């Protein structure tokens, strides 16, 4: 028997599990394309309506269960699917075609849905492409009910699901069986199945290309959702090592709870501000539970996605005020809309390269009415004096100066209306584009703080699409150009006496902590799930030693050399119980 066969994919939900495979294969239904005789048309329409009703009832049950498990915001996909099934125009179009073309309902329904699927797949927008799976789920569900087929067969508890792809409904329903993990051929970090896996805290790896061809039901595997790997037929030695990891991780997580209230300082007493990135209201519970954590990045895009368009000033005001009250007296940094790129655009036109197109601050400055509404909402919410505002995708000093002009006008209008707000509210910009990094010295003179968005900065510096499997190995967080650019930005900020934070995914990477401390970053804004771990690492590091290692790293010319230097530092400096030893 082969031993320790390792498969690599995209890690989307951390955690480690050992167990048996359940290979989930969705049924492919044959589409009946026969012509109907006039006497059969009404029955065909009646059967179609029945299948829509049953599908809606199934989704309603799944949605309600999802609400209980992961909250309302993370379950919005099921509301969207239900709205689709209740779209009167779409349904009447199907019925009209059945009557006029005298073809079966499954043929007409499949034809209409397939048109929409093709439109989504043709999009260059990765967000829209991933919505293809949501539409495909609706199609399969309705056609299954037309065929009067049953739902998937029951699986045993405590298995690891392997599938070509998983819909949000699959992910939620399988969780009822206490699944140990998910792995799929397809999928990305922003797919709904990935988001739900993270919310359920179930290890998941996606984008594994052909894992379904390499595994079968009953195979013994290890799934490591942190490293993005699956190990088939692990040897006893490998199993023992991973069992030890699982025990140590549990002990480590328990130990982390003890340090949550301790100061976030290095061993030589340099204070590092540690905050959290927040996407959804459900994550606010983390802030409430810690009681000692500000928000380094509050993303406002979810308001746009939930509303299906730009939310009203009143809705925004209520949202921002709520966040301010929850975090008080700590600060919250609210980022203005960062839509476009890999996110849904507020328009239907295609872009050949959305990452280099109409996104971030460019949309805001082109749509000043929307921008002014958001600024008004932020300023009206600022009476606690703990809100900062952050502008994304800045490329020039001209953009920043125009933003400042608009802010001055907005503040003047609020004062004229006698509305109370924080007149000294601090404004900052994201440094995530090479031009902004090069102009960091001039930009620092215009704002109160910088925040480095490592996700975009790395992909723009290295010309690597971080969502493209073909070049994913070239997306290197520790590339020398990345490290030197972060140093340049940090130096420019401190030269101009402003604070600098890092809020991208790299900030939540345990291996990168020493780099940021050594380069002099003031604040790390991390994923809530990583917060205790990153805090423990900071408390284990000497700033003086980290700075010395960074001086050596800045002279290195390859990512491999830098990684080795970081690993050596982590092994020798960090506490033996640190999770970095386990990853």
N, C-alpha and C positions, 0 to 999 in steps of 0.2 A: 504493500500500500504506500502511495506517495505521502510524504510528510511535509508539513509547513509550506503549503503552496499559498503564496500571498498575492492578493489582488488589491489594486489601489484605485481609489475614487475621490470624490469631493466630500470632505467632512462637513456635515450640516447640523448635526446634533451630537454633543459630546457624551461620553460614557462608554463603558466596556461591558459586554455580555458574552457568556459562553453558553452555547446551546445547539439544538438541532434546527435544521433548515425546514421551512415549509415553503415550497415553490408554488407561488400563486400565479396561475395562468387564467386570465379573463377569457370567458367564452366569446368566440366570434360567431355572430349570428348571420345566417344566410338571408339576404334581402330578397323578399318575394316581389318580383317585378311584373307579375301577370296583369293582364287587362281584367277589368271588372265588368260584369253584366249589370244593367241598370238596377235590377232587383237587389244587388249586393251593396250598393253604394251607401245607403243609410246605415246598414249594419257595420260597414267598414268605418264610417265616421263615428258611430257609437263606440266601437271598440277602441278607436284612437283616443276619444275623449276619456274613456275608462283608463287607458294606460297612462294618460297624463295625470289623472286624479291619483292613481296608485303611486306613481313616481313622486308626486308632490307630497303625499302622506309619508312615504319613505324618507324623503329629504327633511320633512318637518321633524320626524322622530330623531334623525341624525343630528339636526341642528340643535334640538333641545338637549340632547345628550352632550353635544359639544359645548353648549353654553355652560353646563354644569362642570365640565372637565377643564376647559381652558378659557372661559369667559366670552363675553359677547363680541369684543373687537376681533379676536382671533377666529371667530366663527362666521364672520361676515360673508365668506364665500358661499355659505349655504343659503343665506338670504338672497344673494345675487342669483344663485341657481334657481331658487324658488320664484323670483321675480321673472326670470326668463321663461319658466314653465307657465307663468300666468300672463304672459304678454299676449293680449287679445289680438293685436295686429298680426303677430307671427302665427298664432294658432288659426286665425281666420284665413290666412294665406294658405296654410296646409289644407284646410277643409275645402277652400275654393278650388285648389288644384285637383283634389280627389274628385270633386264633382265634375270638373270640366275635362280633365284628362282621363278619368275613369281608370286610374291606376291605384295599386294598393297603398294603404297609409304608410307602411314601413318604407316603401320605395320613395314616396314623396317626402316624408319626414327626413329620411337619410339624405336625400338630394339637397334639401334646403340647409340642413346642418353642415353638410360637407362643403357647401359654398362658403359658409362662415369659417369653417376650419381652414380652408385654403387661404382665405384672406388673412387670418391670424398667422399662419405659418409663413406667409410671404412678407410679413412685417419684419423690419430690421430691429425692431424694439424687442429686447429680450423679455420684458414684462409681458407684452402682448403675446409673444410666442408661448410663454408658459400658461397663458389663459386658454390656449388650445386644449390642454388636458382637462380643464374644467368643463369646456363645451363637449368634449368627447365623452366625459362621464355622463352628462345629461343624455346624449345620444344613445349610449349603451344601455342606460337605465330604462329609457322609454321603449326602445326596441325590445329589450328583454321582457318588459311587461306586455308588449304586444304579442310576443311569442308565448306568454304565460309561463316563462321559465322561472326557476327559483333563484334566490340570492346565492352567493358563494357557499360552498359546503363549509361546515364548521371545522375549525382547526383545533388542535390540542392547545392547552395553555402553555405558556412559557416556551414559545418557539420564536425563531428569527425569520421574519418574512423576507423572501427574495422574490422580486417581480421585475418585469420589464419596466413598468411604471406603476405608480400608486396615485389614486385620486384622493382628495381630502376626505371623502366619505369612507374610502378603504382604510385610511389611516386611523380615523376615529373608530370605525367598527372593529378593526382588529385589536385596538387598545382594550376593548372589553374582554379580550382573551388573554390579557396580561402578557402581550408580546414582549420579547426581550430586545428587539431591534428591527430596523428596516434597511434594506439595501436594494437599489434599483439600477437598471441599465441607464435610464434616462434621468433627467431632472437637474435642477440648479439650486443655488442657495436661497433664491427668492420664490421657489415654487411653494404652493400652499401646503403640499405634503411635508416639505422641509420645515416650514413655519410651525405647522401643527406638531411635528415630531419634537421640535425644541420646546414648545409649550407643554407637551406631555412629558418632557424629560426622558425620551426614549432614544437610545443611540441610533444614529442614522447616517448612512453613506449613500450618495447618489452619483450619477454620471459614471457608472462603472462599465459602460459600453456593452459588455456581453456576459455579465456575471450569471445571468439565467442559463447560459449554455454550459457553464462550468460547474454548477451546483445542482443537486436534486434533493427532493424531500428526504429527510432522514440523515443527510450529511452533518457531521459535527464541525462546527466552525466557531471562531472567535470574531466578534465584530468590535472594532475600536473606532467609535464615532469621533474621537478627538484627533486621531492620526489619519482617519479616512481609509482604513484598511480592513480587509477580511482575510482571515487565515483558515484555509481548508485543511482538514485532517491534522490539526496541531499535534505535535509530539508531546509526550508526557512532560518533557522539560519545558516546552513552551507553555503548556497549560498551567504548570506549576508557577511559572513566572507571572502569567496573567492573573492567576488566582491571588498571588501575593499583591499584585498591583491593585486589584479590586479591594482587598482588605485594607491596604495602605491608603488608598484614596478615600475609603469610608472613614478611616481613623483621622485622616488629614482634614476632611470636610468637617468632622466633629470638632477637631481642634481649632479650625478657623473661626468657629462660632465664638470661641473664647477671646479672639483678638479684635472682634468687630468694633469694640468701643475704644480700643487703644489708639494712641496718637499715630499718625502716618508719618513717621520720621525714619531716616536712615540710622545706622548704628552710630554714626558720628554726628547725629542730631540735625541733619538738614531736613527741613520740612518739605514734603511733597504733597500737594493737594490732590486727593483722589476723589473723583466724582463718577457719576453713572451716565451712560447713554440711555435715553428713554425713547421708545417708539410708540408704546401703547399705554393706555390708562392702567391696564392690569399690572404693569411693571411699577406703578407708583407704590404698590404695596411694599415693594422692596425698600423704598425710601422711608416709608412709615415705620417699617420693622427695624431698620438700622438706626434711625433717628440721628445719625451723624454723617449724612451724606448729601451733598448738593447734586445738582444735575449739570453736567458739563456740556451736554448736547441734548436738547429737546427738539426732536424732528417734527415738523408740522405737516409733512406730506400726507400723513395718515388722515388728516382732516379733509384734504382734497380728495383722497381716494374713497373715504367713507361717504362724502357728499356727492360724489360723481361730478364734482366741479368745485369752484372756489367757494368756501363757506362764508356766511355773512359775517360782518364785523361783530355783531352781537354774539354769535356762536363762538367766535374766536376769543372775544373778550372773556366770556364765561370760562372757557377752557384754560386760558393763560392765567386768569386770576386763581382758579382752582389749584393749578400747579404751583403758583407762587405761595399760596397759603399752606399747602402740604409741606413744601420744602423749608419754609421760613424757620429759623433765621438764615439758613444756608442759601446760597445763590442758585438760580436756574438760568442757563444760557439758552435762549430760544433762537433757533435758526429759522430764517425766513424760507419760504418755499424753495426746495431744491428738487424740482421736478424736471423731467426731460432726461436725456441720456438713457439709462436702463429703467427709467420710471415712466409712467403714463403721461403723455402730453395732453394739454387742454386743447387739442385740435386734431383734425383727422389727416393732415398732410404727412406724407412720408418724408423721412430724411435719409439720405444715403449713408451718413455717419452720425447717428444721434449723439454719440459721446462728444463730438466736435461741433454740435449744432446748437439749437435753441433750447437752452437749459439754464437752471440756476438763476443767477442775478440778471441774466440777459432777458429772461421772460419778465422778471419784475420791472426792469427798466423800460421794456417795450410796452408793458401793461401797467402804467403808473397808477391807474385807478385801483387795480387790485393790490398793488404794492402799498399805496397810501392807506387802504383799508386795513391791511395787516399791521402796518406801523401804528396806526391809530389804536388798534386793538391791543397791541403790546404796551404802548405808553399808558393807555387807560388802566391797564392791569398792573401797573408798576408802583402802586401806592405803598407797598411793603418795602420798596427800595431794595429788592433782592433779585431783580431781573436784569439780565444783560441780553443784548441782541447781536446775532451773528449772521453775516452775509456770505453766501456760498459762491463758488465759481468766479472769484474776482481775478481779473487778468491785467488791470491797469489802474494807475492813479486817477485817471479821468473818471472811471466808474465810481471810485470811492468818493471823489469830490461831488459827483452828481448825487450820490446817495445822501451825502451830508446836506446838500442844498434842499433835497426833498424832506429830510428829517427836520430841518429848520422851519420849513413851511408848515409841516404837520404840527410841530410844537407850538408855532405861532397861532394856528387855528384853535388848538386845544386851550391855550391861554385866553384867547379872545372869547371862547365859550365858557370860561370859568371852570374848566375841568381840571381836577387835581391829578398830577402825575409826577414821576421822578424826573426832575429837571437835569439831574446829573447821571442819568442812565448811561452806562458804558456800552460802546459799540465796538465790535471786532469783526475781523474778516477771516475766512478760511484760506489757508495757503495750500492749494492743491493743484495748481497749474504751474508749469515751469516758469512762465513769464512773471508770475507773482513771486516765486522764489528768488528770481534774479533781481526783482525790484523790491525785495523785502525791506531794505534800508529806507527807501523813499515811502513805501506803504506804511511802515511802522510809525512814521512821523504824522500820519493822518488818523490813526485809530488808537483805541485804548488797549487792545489785546489781539493776539494772533491765536488761531487754532489750526493745527496741521491736520488735514484730511488725508491720511496715508493711503487709503484705497485708491483714490484718483491720482494722487501725486505719483505713486509708484507706477501705475499703468501709463500715465502720460510721460513720465521720465523715460520709461523703458520701452514705450510703444508696444505694450502688451495688453490685449483685451483680457481682463481677469476672468471673464466668463467663457472664454474660448478654450475648450479642452485641448485643441491642437497645440496651443502655445502656453498652456498653464504652467509648465515647468520653467518658463522664462519669467514668470511673475515672482520676482525675488525680493522679499522684504529686506534682506541684508546685502543687497547689491551695493558695492562701494559708492556708486552715484547717489543712491538713496541716503546712505549714512552721511555723506559729505553735504548733501543738500539740506538735510535736517539740521546739521551743525551750522550751516550758513544762515538759515532762517532764525535759529535760536540766537545766534550772535547778533543779528540785526535787531531782534526784539529787545534784547538786554541793553544793547548800545543806546536804544531810544527809550529805555526805562519802562517798557511795557511787558506784561505777562505773556507767556506762551504755553499753550496746552496742546495735547495730541488727542484726537478723538476717533481716529480710524480703527479698523480691526487690529492693526499692529499694536495699538496701545493695550489690547487685551491679551496679547501673546506673552506668556510668562518668560519666554527666552529673550524678549526684547526689552524687558524692564530695565536691565542694567545699562543698555544703550541709552535710553531716554534720560536716566538719572545721570549717567556720565557725561552726556552732552549738555546737561543743564536745563532740561525741560522742567517747568514749574508745576504743571498739572497733567494728570492722565485721566481721561474720561473713558471708562471701560464698560463692557457689558455687565449688567447686574450679577449674572451668574459667575463672573470672574472676579468680582470686587473683593471678596475676602482673600482669595488666593493672591491677587496682585498686591494687596496690602501686606500680607505676610512676607512676600518677597522683598518689598521695599524695606520693611523692618529688619531684613536679614542682610542688607547690602550697605557697604561703606561708600559714601559718595566719593571720598578721596580716592579709594581704590578703583571704583568704577570709572572715574574721570581719567585715571592713569591708563586703564585698559583701552578706553575710547581713543586716547591719543595714539596708541599703538594701532588700533583698528583703522583709524583715518589714513594710515600710511599703507594699508594693504590694498591690493588691486584686484582681488577676486572674492566672490561671494562665498566660495568654499573655505578660503582662509579665514574670513570673518566669522563664519559659523563655528569653525573649530575653536577660535579664540573665545567666542561667547560660551561654548560648551565647557571649555576648560575653566573659565571664570565661575560658571554656575556650579560646577562640580566641587571646586575648591573653596568657594566663598559662601555659598548659600547653605542654610541649615539642612542637615541630613534628611529632615522630614519634608523638605520642600517638594511640592508636586512636580517641579521641573525635573527632578531626578527620575520621575516615573514616566515622563512623556517621550 
